[in-house]
């Protein structure tokens, strides 16, 4: 039986407002073929360092390989992902997940172009990423690698220019648990839906409406992935969705399955990745 663990890491205080979580994923090998190895969208962009072994991912109908000792950025994901170690051997990976306030502060990219993509950082920022990868490969321990990564992010954060309108909208979406409408954001900010969509595309890679839908579903899936039972969600479905059919469409969109089909095949990788 494959053994694996998620080891949480506390972000540096300067980074913590913009980072949802940092963790080290370690595995003794691949998971059994019958396990779904499902990763559900959680609205976070991810910086991944594959320290031992690589990671193979399938995002919608595309396959990606994150090779050993490479830094990769995963853009905003709004489709289910299937994830597994590249080879059936010991795996060690560092993952830094940026909340929607975070990524644009650290990397000046076209986020719309990396939506639902996993891209090597060297292809995005060139020589600086290659030099950092070399340092990380030479670092002897996970803790040293984590120190180097956080030091790099702090340096980039010092040069960041915040966008207060975008940040306000992100906070409203989070505080409302995905229930605030684009029309309400227009009213509160004084900016048009078109302007807001362009701003979200620049900083996140998707529009405010899509982000709100992911955030709304996230609360249900956190409960579901812990209990595996639709019954535990029924009390609040109608507060967030028009009806049960509306909810079930969202469930199928973000997981690829119905609740009944999924509840008997969830594994610890899927649940711990989402809730850790």
C-alpha positions as CSV (number, residue, x, y, z in Angstrom):
1,X,0.0,0.0,0.0
2,X,1.3,3.4,-0.9
3,X,2.1,5.6,2.0
4,X,2.0,9.4,1.7
5,X,1.7,12.5,3.8
6,X,1.1,16.3,3.6
7,X,3.4,18.2,5.9
8,X,2.2,21.7,6.5
9,X,4.6,24.6,6.6
10,X,3.9,28.0,8.2
11,X,4.5,30.8,5.7
12,X,6.8,33.7,6.6
13,X,4.6,36.5,8.2
14,X,5.3,38.8,5.3
15,X,3.9,36.2,2.9
16,X,1.0,34.9,4.9
17,X,-1.6,37.4,3.7
18,X,-1.1,36.1,0.1
19,X,-0.4,32.4,0.6
20,X,-3.2,30.0,1.3
21,X,-0.9,27.2,2.4
22,X,2.5,25.7,2.0
23,X,3.1,22.0,2.3
24,X,5.5,19.2,1.5
25,X,3.9,16.2,-0.2
26,X,5.8,12.9,0.3
27,X,4.8,9.5,-1.2
28,X,6.4,6.1,-1.3
29,X,5.1,5.6,-4.9
30,X,2.1,5.8,-7.1
31,X,-1.4,5.3,-5.8
32,X,-3.4,2.2,-6.9
33,X,-4.9,2.5,-10.4
34,X,-8.5,2.2,-9.1
35,X,-8.1,5.3,-6.9
36,X,-9.3,8.5,-8.6
37,X,-6.4,10.7,-7.5
38,X,-8.8,13.7,-8.0
39,X,-7.8,17.3,-7.3
40,X,-10.7,19.7,-7.2
41,X,-10.4,23.4,-8.0
42,X,-9.9,25.5,-4.9
43,X,-9.2,29.0,-6.4
44,X,-5.5,28.9,-5.6
45,X,-2.6,29.2,-8.0
46,X,0.4,26.9,-7.2
47,X,4.2,27.1,-7.3
48,X,5.5,23.5,-7.3
49,X,9.1,22.3,-6.8
50,X,9.5,18.6,-7.6
51,X,12.4,17.6,-5.3
52,X,12.3,13.8,-5.8
53,X,10.6,12.2,-8.7
54,X,8.2,14.1,-11.0
55,X,4.5,14.7,-11.0
56,X,2.1,13.7,-13.9
57,X,-1.1,15.6,-14.1
58,X,-4.1,15.5,-16.4
59,X,-6.1,18.8,-16.6
60,X,-9.3,18.4,-18.6
61,X,-8.0,16.7,-21.8
62,X,-4.4,17.8,-21.5
63,X,-1.5,16.0,-19.9
64,X,1.4,17.7,-18.1
65,X,4.7,16.5,-16.6
66,X,6.4,18.3,-13.8
67,X,10.0,16.9,-14.1
68,X,12.3,16.3,-11.1
69,X,14.1,19.4,-9.7
70,X,11.9,21.8,-11.7
71,X,9.8,24.8,-10.6
72,X,6.4,24.9,-12.2
73,X,3.4,27.3,-11.9
74,X,-0.1,26.0,-12.1
75,X,-2.5,28.7,-13.2
76,X,-6.1,29.2,-12.0
77,X,-7.8,25.8,-12.4
78,X,-11.5,25.5,-12.9
79,X,-11.7,21.9,-14.0
80,X,-11.0,18.6,-12.1
81,X,-7.3,17.4,-12.2
82,X,-5.9,13.9,-11.9
83,X,-2.5,13.8,-10.2
84,X,0.0,11.1,-9.6
85,X,3.8,10.7,-9.1
86,X,5.5,10.4,-12.5
87,X,7.3,7.1,-11.6
88,X,6.4,4.5,-9.0
89,X,9.1,5.5,-6.5
90,X,9.7,7.8,-3.6
91,X,8.3,11.3,-4.2
92,X,9.0,14.6,-2.5
93,X,7.3,17.8,-3.7
94,X,7.0,21.4,-2.2
95,X,3.8,23.2,-3.0
96,X,3.1,26.9,-2.4
97,X,-0.5,27.8,-3.0
98,X,-1.3,31.5,-3.6
99,X,-4.7,32.8,-2.7
100,X,-6.4,35.1,-5.3
101,X,-4.8,38.1,-3.7
102,X,-1.4,36.6,-4.1
103,X,0.0,35.5,-7.4
104,X,0.0,38.9,-9.2
105,X,2.1,40.3,-6.4
106,X,5.0,37.9,-7.1
107,X,4.9,37.2,-10.9
108,X,4.2,39.6,-13.7
109,X,2.6,37.2,-16.2
110,X,-0.4,36.9,-18.5
111,X,-2.5,34.8,-16.1
112,X,-5.2,34.2,-18.7
113,X,-2.6,32.4,-20.8
114,X,-1.7,30.0,-17.9
115,X,-5.3,29.2,-16.8
116,X,-5.8,25.4,-16.6
117,X,-2.1,25.1,-17.5
118,X,1.1,23.8,-15.7
119,X,4.1,25.7,-17.0
120,X,7.8,25.5,-16.0
121,X,8.9,28.8,-14.4
122,X,12.0,28.8,-16.6
123,X,9.6,29.2,-19.7
124,X,7.8,32.1,-18.0
125,X,10.6,34.2,-16.4
126,X,13.8,32.7,-18.0
127,X,17.2,32.9,-16.4
128,X,16.2,33.9,-12.9
129,X,14.1,30.7,-12.6
130,X,16.9,28.6,-14.0
131,X,19.4,30.1,-11.5
132,X,17.0,29.4,-8.6
133,X,16.3,25.9,-9.8
134,X,20.1,25.2,-9.6
135,X,20.3,26.6,-6.1
136,X,17.3,24.5,-5.0
137,X,18.8,21.3,-6.6
138,X,22.0,21.9,-4.6
139,X,20.1,22.6,-1.3
140,X,20.5,19.5,0.9
141,X,17.3,19.5,2.8
142,X,13.6,20.3,2.3
143,X,13.9,23.0,5.0
144,X,16.7,24.7,3.1
145,X,14.8,24.6,-0.2
146,X,11.8,26.1,1.6
147,X,14.0,28.9,3.0
148,X,15.2,29.7,-0.5
149,X,11.7,29.7,-2.0
150,X,10.3,32.0,0.6
151,X,13.4,34.3,0.4
152,X,12.7,34.6,-3.3
153,X,9.0,35.4,-2.8
154,X,9.8,38.0,-0.1
155,X,12.2,39.8,-2.5
156,X,9.6,39.8,-5.2
157,X,6.9,41.0,-2.8
158,X,9.0,44.1,-1.9
159,X,8.6,45.2,-5.6
160,X,4.9,44.5,-5.8
161,X,2.4,47.2,-6.6
162,X,-1.0,46.4,-5.0
163,X,-4.3,46.9,-6.9
164,X,-6.8,48.1,-4.3
165,X,-9.9,47.8,-6.5
166,X,-9.1,44.2,-7.5
167,X,-8.1,43.4,-3.9
168,X,-11.5,44.8,-2.6
169,X,-13.4,42.6,-5.0
170,X,-11.4,39.5,-4.0
171,X,-12.2,40.2,-0.3
172,X,-15.9,40.7,-1.1
173,X,-16.0,37.4,-2.9
174,X,-14.3,35.6,-0.1
175,X,-16.4,37.3,2.7
176,X,-19.6,36.5,0.8
177,X,-18.5,32.9,0.2
178,X,-19.0,33.4,-3.5
179,X,-22.4,34.9,-3.3
180,X,-21.7,38.5,-4.3
181,X,-22.7,39.2,-7.9
182,X,-20.7,41.1,-10.6
183,X,-23.5,43.6,-10.7
184,X,-23.0,44.3,-6.9
185,X,-19.3,44.7,-7.5
186,X,-20.0,47.2,-10.2
187,X,-22.2,49.2,-7.9
188,X,-19.7,49.1,-5.0
189,X,-16.6,49.9,-7.0
190,X,-18.1,52.2,-9.6
191,X,-16.3,50.2,-12.4
192,X,-18.1,48.4,-15.2
193,X,-18.3,44.6,-15.5
194,X,-16.1,44.8,-18.6
195,X,-13.4,46.7,-16.7
196,X,-13.6,44.3,-13.7
197,X,-13.3,41.3,-16.0
198,X,-10.2,42.7,-17.6
199,X,-8.7,43.4,-14.2
200,X,-9.4,39.8,-13.0
201,X,-8.1,38.3,-16.2
202,X,-4.8,40.3,-15.7
203,X,-4.3,39.3,-12.1
204,X,-5.9,35.9,-11.8
205,X,-6.7,34.5,-15.3
206,X,-10.4,34.3,-15.0
207,X,-13.4,36.6,-14.3
208,X,-15.0,37.5,-11.0
209,X,-18.1,35.4,-11.8
210,X,-16.1,32.2,-12.4
211,X,-14.0,32.8,-9.3
212,X,-17.2,33.3,-7.2
213,X,-18.5,30.0,-8.5
214,X,-15.3,28.2,-7.4
215,X,-15.4,29.8,-4.0
216,X,-19.0,28.9,-3.5
217,X,-18.5,25.3,-4.4
218,X,-15.4,25.1,-2.3
219,X,-17.4,25.2,0.9
220,X,-19.5,22.3,-0.1
221,X,-16.6,20.2,-1.2
222,X,-14.7,20.8,2.0
223,X,-17.6,19.2,3.9
224,X,-18.2,16.5,1.3
225,X,-14.5,15.4,1.0
226,X,-14.5,14.9,4.8
227,X,-17.8,13.0,5.1
228,X,-18.3,11.7,1.6
229,X,-22.1,12.1,2.0
230,X,-24.4,14.5,0.2
231,X,-26.8,14.4,3.1
232,X,-24.3,16.5,5.1
233,X,-24.7,19.3,2.5
234,X,-28.5,19.5,2.1
235,X,-29.1,21.9,4.8
236,X,-27.3,24.8,3.0
237,X,-27.7,23.9,-0.7
238,X,-30.6,26.2,-1.2
239,X,-28.8,29.2,0.3
240,X,-26.1,29.0,-2.3
241,X,-27.8,27.4,-5.3
242,X,-31.2,27.9,-7.0
243,X,-32.1,24.2,-6.5
244,X,-30.6,20.8,-6.2
245,X,-30.1,20.5,-10.0
246,X,-28.1,23.7,-10.0
247,X,-25.9,22.3,-7.3
248,X,-25.4,19.0,-9.0
249,X,-24.3,20.7,-12.2
250,X,-21.7,22.6,-10.2
251,X,-20.6,19.3,-8.6
252,X,-20.2,17.6,-11.9
253,X,-18.4,20.6,-13.4
254,X,-15.7,20.8,-10.7
255,X,-15.3,17.1,-9.9
256,X,-16.2,15.3,-13.1
257,X,-18.6,13.0,-11.2
258,X,-21.9,13.0,-9.5
259,X,-21.8,12.9,-5.6
260,X,-23.1,9.3,-5.7
261,X,-20.5,8.2,-8.2
262,X,-17.7,9.9,-6.3
263,X,-18.5,9.0,-2.7
264,X,-17.4,5.4,-2.8
265,X,-14.1,6.1,-4.6
266,X,-12.6,9.1,-2.8
267,X,-9.1,8.5,-1.4
268,X,-7.0,10.3,1.2
269,X,-5.0,12.0,-1.5
270,X,-8.1,13.8,-2.7
271,X,-9.4,14.7,0.7
272,X,-6.1,15.7,2.4
273,X,-5.0,17.7,-0.6
274,X,-8.2,19.8,-0.3
275,X,-8.5,20.1,3.4
276,X,-4.9,20.1,4.7
